Amino acid sequence: MARQGHVLVIDDEEIMREILETLLTREGYQVRLAANGTAGLDLARSVPFDAAIVDVMMPGIDGITTLEELRKIDEDLPVIMLTAFASVENAIGAMKRGAFDYITKPFKNDEVLVVLGNAVERRRLVDENTALRQNLQAGSNRFANIIGRSGRMRQVFDLVIQAAPSRSTVLVYGESGTGKELVARALHTNSPRADRPFVTVNSGSLPPDLLESNLFGHVKGAFTGAVYPKKGLFELADKGSIFFDEIGNVPLETQAKLLRVIQEREFMRLGGVETIKVDVRIIAATNVDLRKMMEEGRFREDLYYRLHVITVTLPPLRERKEDIPLLAQHFLEKYREENAREQMELAPDALDLMMEYDWPGNVRELENVIERAVVLCPGRRIGVELMPEHVRSARPFQIPQIVLPPEGISFKQVIGDFERRLIESTLEAAGGVQKRAAELLQIKPTTLNEMIKRYDIRPRRKKSPSNGRHEAPRHDGADEADAEPGEPATPPDVPSP
């Protein structure tokens, strides 16, 4: 089986080490075992790991101290705490000290694999982002802040590298927020003009006369207030590149003059008679259909074909969702550093939510969401609660498949059964805390309490650590301990070695 990751397991119970080694090795992980914190720290100093699983209760150096020392050795190492106490206090204490997540004994095999899989994926993303940042600092990355590893983005990168050395006009298509100006800058940076000016024109922000004055300059006395001659943006961009952002907003009367510059590489200042020649590479961008505008008479046909030499189409973020984790990590590091915050991380459920959202504002919207979360986060871990309401509420709802029997079914019974299962699974996810479960279901705690009573929902019973009796954890959040510190917790589907 292919290697999934290198995992360090630190636990003083031999049976627990053997159980975890069997489970993780079977799933393709490489596992190293340590019987105490000291041995585990020695391993961490000599071998790089993708994740660590550490028991909280150990003789000598306890799990919390081991966690803190592991993070000194490798601050990006995701550490999962293993505790025999189903205690929120222990979990919160570990999370505050930088733990990635925690698992309580006795555990389910699937739970361990899911949490560990998230931890290893997080480590991979952090490593990728670190390598990317190092490339940027070394100047070896040719695409500045264009982040993406998807097939669609690789096509964009390939086209940029092919088109950049030429002087041909390039038209960049893409929705608002996809990064069209970044592509324009990459074209300039990878061209022979890289050490010459890159000038941006905000095409639709000025009236025609003022836009033409900015583009071509003017002579003294050309219009009221022109008391001095002025160079235009084309002159300033000579030997470099000029970028027209949203060129579809350029007025028709200005389009004719722009066409002449593209064709002849020359123009005259407003009010002047002297022809000025320039060597400028023109890059334009638009988020509208220029062909449709041309057919409607709102965009010149000859200018359209002059611009349409080489086209680069940027995919919207919803069509390259595999890039979201890398983008999110990039922006997390950017705004963490800007706000002088300590190391931070995205909770797996928050990342899942971002993967489900369609991002109509594209990369710019994702960046804004991450910046907001970094600023508002009270600790180191960004969870679902820090996502904006419109992102949380957009999560798709999956209707379960129902097979209709020949005799039919009771509509009320089906809805009631579904409500009951939904409440039970939400309570389990919330650790039995009704207030948290109500927040997840977006209903009032009193409403949830009434539904629990109506459906006679009882908490799952757990084994008492003292006398073997089965006791139910309270739904008010005061959980009972699952096992004594020394009691092994063998998952039923992992054979005891």
HELIX and SHEET records of a PDB file:
HELIX    1   1 GLU A   14  ARG A   26  1                                  13    
HELIX    2   2 GLY A   37  SER A   46  1                                  10    
HELIX    3   3 GLY A   63  ILE A   73  1                                  11    
HELIX    4   4 VAL A   88  LYS A   96  1                                   9    
HELIX    5   5 ASN A  109  ALA A  138  1                                  30    
HELIX    6   6 GLY A  151  ALA A  163  1                                  13    
HELIX    7   7 LYS A  180  THR A  189  1                                  10    
HELIX    8   8 PRO A  208  PHE A  216  1                                   9    
HELIX    9   9 LEU A  233  LEU A  236  1                                   4    
HELIX   10  10 ILE A  247  ASN A  249  5                                   3    
HELIX   11  11 LEU A  252  GLU A  264  1                                  13    
HELIX   12  12 LEU A  290  GLU A  295  1                                   6    
HELIX   13  13 GLU A  301  LEU A  307  1                                   7    
HELIX   14  14 LEU A  317  GLU A  319  5                                   3    
HELIX   15  15 LYS A  321  ASP A  323  5                                   3    
HELIX   16  16 ILE A  324  GLU A  338  1                                  15    
HELIX   17  17 PRO A  348  GLU A  356  1                                   9    
HELIX   18  18 ASN A  362  LEU A  376  1                                  15    
HELIX   19  19 VAL A  384  LEU A  386  5                                   3    
HELIX   20  20 GLU A  389  ARG A  392  1                                   4    
HELIX   21  21 PHE A  411  ALA A  429  1                                  19    
HELIX   22  22 GLN A  434  LEU A  441  1                                   8    
HELIX   23  23 PRO A  445  ARG A  454  1                                  10    
SHEET    1   A 5 GLN A  30  ALA A  34  0                                        
SHEET    2   A 5 HIS A   6  ILE A  10  1                                        
SHEET    3   A 5 ALA A  51  ASP A  55  1                                        
SHEET    4   A 5 VAL A  79  THR A  83  1                                        
SHEET    5   A 5 ASP A 101  THR A 104  1                                        
SHEET    1   B 5 PHE A 198  ASN A 202  0                                        
SHEET    2   B 5 SER A 241  ASP A 245  1                                        
SHEET    3   B 5 ARG A 281  THR A 286  1                                        
SHEET    4   B 5 VAL A 170  TYR A 173  1                                        
SHEET    5   B 5 ILE A 310  THR A 313  1                                        
SHEET    1   C 2 GLY A 217  HIS A 218  0                                        
SHEET    2   C 2 LYS A 230  LYS A 231 -1                                        
SHEET    1   D 2 GLU A 266  MET A 268  0                                        
SHEET    2   D 2 THR A 275  LYS A 277 -1                                        
SHEET    1   E 2 GLU A 345  LEU A 346  0                                        
SHEET    2   E 2 ARG A 381  ILE A 382  1                                        
SHEET    1   F 2 LYS A 462  LYS A 463  0                                        
SHEET    2   F 2 HIS A 470  GLU A 471 -1                                        
END                                                                             
